[in-house]
Amino acid sequence: MIIYDPRSYSDVLFRLHGSVIPVIATKLLAVCLVATAAVIYNEANPDTENPLPDDAHKIFGFLVGFLLVFRSTIAHKRFTDGVSKLSAMENHSLELTRKICMYCSEGSGGWKEGEKLVRLRECRDEFRRMLVQFNVLCAVDMMRDLNDQVERKGMLSGKSAANSDEASKPLTGGAGGAHAQGMTSGGKQRMELTDHTKRWTDIALIKSPALFKPSEVEGHRTCGNHFVYQAARNLEGAIFPLFKEKHFPHVNMLRECIGHVKALSATWSDCAVIAETPIPFPYVQLAKLFTFIFLFTLPFALVEDLGRLTVIASAILGLGYLGLDAIATEMEQPFGQDLNDLPVAETVEKIEVGTRVLMSQLEGEELEGYDTQPFFTGE
């Protein structure tokens, strides 16, 4: 995510890094070329009456504006929901760590003897590793781009179930346990998304051996794209020994900790719905179609009144309409690697640092950190 100073005009107006202007530059140039053609035609045929009613075009422009604003509102809601869900994941993770530190200190429960204190520390270390692992896998799953999934299986190239062997393969699930489905001319077809799981498991074995044990990676692989549920179960499994061995003074303390795990799973599921559920295609198609019709007919509605200034007016209006459409496209998928996407990887890193600091204070020494960046950079 780009951090900027909203009070600085120079930092906002003249910055192309992360702007939608380069994205819409080609389309904007096409609008200007049409406007130039309209000006040339009007000057060559000054007596020709404009066949495009100005009032009708204004009403059409209002309709296009309404469609774009409504889409932008939906996209902004998805973006702000993503912000709140990421914040909730961080808060639940740190609050869970705080409670483990409070309930599982050396002076509580039945852990006052030497061997049990060693076991207590091992349980705390295992809990921290499982918590970081869970957040890494949630983030990896959320940042899986829906368009990349569709393109990887040829959905955008018009492949049908009849001519694709992969169409008959069962889907191993997606984030939130949902099945990503695509429409073809022959009906619904399911896609098996295995490349994504293989990529992060390879990184886990090679780049993060301290965070992922080979047996855990193999277990996640057998779960396909349901690996987050497996990670949640492993996290709960790291908490239960503290209760089984009579460390928690009261069962309600265990319930509180498990409640945070459930809240983390629910938050990830909400993020997964945002990440894998696009705005309905017919609405987006209609909004884009009307936008292009409006902008490419706009110069002919303005040329009689504005003359050569039609090119400038068309460029300004095109910047507004196309820019609004591009902004909505950016916001409706807030999790990913784009410049304006939410800082998912940074949030996971903050969780790792926060849990390590809390545990280090309890242990009285600096604990080893887990490197989470390879999962998001691929380096």
ABEGO torsion letter per residue (X at the ends): XBBBBAABAAAAAABABGBAAAAAAAAAAAAAAAAAAAAAAAAABAABBBABBAAAAAAAAAAAAAAAAAAAAAAAAAAAAAAAAAAAAAAAAAAAAAAAAAAABAABEAAABAAAAAAAAAAAAAAAAAAAAAAAAAAAAAABBAAAAAAAAGAAAGBBAAABAAAABBBAEBBGGBBBBBBBAAEBBBBBBAAAAAAAAAAAAAABAAABBAAAAAAAAAAEAAAAAAAAAAAAAAAAAAAAAGABABAAAAAAAAAAAAAAAAAAAAAAAAAABBBBAAAAAAAAAAAAAAAAAAAAAAAAAAEAAAAAAAAAAAAAAAAAAAAAAAAABABEABAABBBAAAAAAAAAAAAAAAAAAAAGBBBBBBBAAAAAAGX
